[in-house]
Amino acid sequence: MMRKVLTDMSNRISTWLEVIAGVAIVLVMILTGCDIVGRAFGRPIPGTYEIVSFAGGLVIGLALPVTSRVRGHVMVDLITARISSRAAGVLHGITRVMGIALFLLLSYAIARMGMQLKEAGEVTPVLSLPFHLVAYLIAGACFVECLILVGDIARGGGASHE
Amino acid sequence: MSEIALGCIGLVVLLMLFLTGIELGFAMTIIGFLGFGILRSFNAAINLMAKDFFDAFTSYAFIVIPLFVLMGQAAYNSGMAEKLYSTTRKFVGHVPGGLALATVVGATIFKAISGSTLATAATFSGVAIPEMDKYGYGRKLSTGVVASVGTIGMLIPPSGNLIIFAMITEQSVGKLFLAGILPGVMIAFMFLCVVVGWCMINPALAPRGPKFSWNERMKGVPMVIWPVVIFVVVIGGLLAGFFTPTEAGAAGSIAVLALTMLKKDLNFKGFVQSVSESLRMGCMVLVLIAGSAVLGHFIAMSKIPAAVADWTLGLGIHPVLILCMIIFIYLLGGSFIDDIAFMILATPIFYPVVLQLGFDPIWFAMIIAVTLMIGVIIPPVAVAVFIVKTITKDSIWLVYKGVMPFLIALFVGLALLFVFPQIATYLPGVLMK
């Protein structure tokens, strides 16, 4: 029961984050296209560079959980495919725990960086967009990544590798 | 313990960690973090890791990767590859081996707007092989040609590998794209020669297909012209300095999406699928890049790149021999680990050596691209071969046998590129002085 709740919750959150990331990449594409056309007529869109950089953070950061969920990251299965399923399961559990520790630490580190950016009042030069907001979003996505990895342990690594 | 010894231990542990089945980007980050923490301090390592991930994810330059993937995925999901193949086969299908020739030409044109080697292998497995079966082509030829053609995309712009190489080495994306054109076309031409030669030796392998009237042939020409126009505008705009690479990716995506949606070749589901794939691919690559940045700081601090450079130069052997050794390492690594992952891992270590030896970085990028092309079709991890085998349900050995003549062509291509660097450096030299 607990396993199902955990898996469902992490799946749902990662899907929503993917939707936001998807909207962000489409907006990046449209904004950049409009900027190119505007520039051709001597009217570029101010701050395009900043918006695209910020949106890039959303695109990649928020796509992180779903990429892990569908096992879209590069991994080597030369050994794991050739050992017993029990040994592979143990190895899988160990690597998930390492991943959880890594992303918990990353989530904390990027959130701490966001706080420092906020305290320093760091903003972009043209549109004055605050850097810390993107840092918080990426930190949040890293935390969701931990949930996905916990869910992966609960599932026993059953998701197919892309 | 010395810094270099710690760096070497870190790399050995990293390779062992790879074998556990952990995500490579995660492994690089973990080792980079631990190594940097031991050498400097763990508080500094935490800050460094946060900064590397934040910088990679919010980099204006890196957003080019999901944008070019989106362009390629939209083309893929719209069925453009099938139409390109259908058109090219009407022109050359009636000559001996014509359907295999059409596969090479169709895939090369498709690659001009799609960066994915595996998508090309998967698409042409589903389209070209059944067609070749229908006309009695030998499975060795049909599976071999399909598994090999996808690799051409590593050279023909917009190549994902070249974009990533440019990011790692701070080279011009435009120069690398230009440099990839001649070697890409040369290898495509060599693949055509392999098909013709093979069919001359064994005509039973590829009987003639049906002959189409000029009227029927011309009907499909717009399908070939559009991708070429998009390619010329996007890559031309980039080379002329009108676009940055990110803008070229956005312009290309808009052009392909507009074209495929207006022609009703891409529905909403296909669009969502394309966006989704671009996010996942972009994320996969950027986690690798962020992880390699963390690892790179540790490796740089351990002074390994300088030690490798000093050691190789101190060996007193000819620079070409050293380069051959580096190529061999890429070949070995690329055939065990994913090609992009290995390039991201190995380039920061070997690139300084190559520069110190006085080799042209653009030429080196092309050499590495061809080496990785070989890596994806030789055992044990021949991804393109596995895809064809999975789709066609043929034995892996049959596909390997089919790939062999094309593999020889790739080695010949690599040798030519090695002996005549101008094949890579001519266009950037003339057009981007």
Interface residues (C-beta under 8 A of the other chain):
Chain A: E18 A21 G22 I25 V26 V28 M29 I30 T32 G33 D35 I36 Y49 V52 S53 F54 A55 G56 G57 V59 I60 G61 A63 L64 V66 T67 S68 V70 G72 H73 V74 M75 V76 D77 L78 I79 T80 A88 L91 H92 I94 T95 M98 G99 L102 L105 L106 Y108 A109 I110 R112 M113 V134 A135 I138 E162
Chain B: F18 L19 T20 G21 I22 E23 L24 G25 F26 T29 I30 F33 I46 N47 M49 A50 K51 F53 F54 A56 F57 T58 S59 Y60 F62 I63 P66 L67 L70 F243 T246 E247 A250 A251 S253 I254 V272 V275 S276 S278 L279 R280 M281 G282 C283 M284 L286 V287 L288 F336 I337 D338 I340 A341 P380 V381
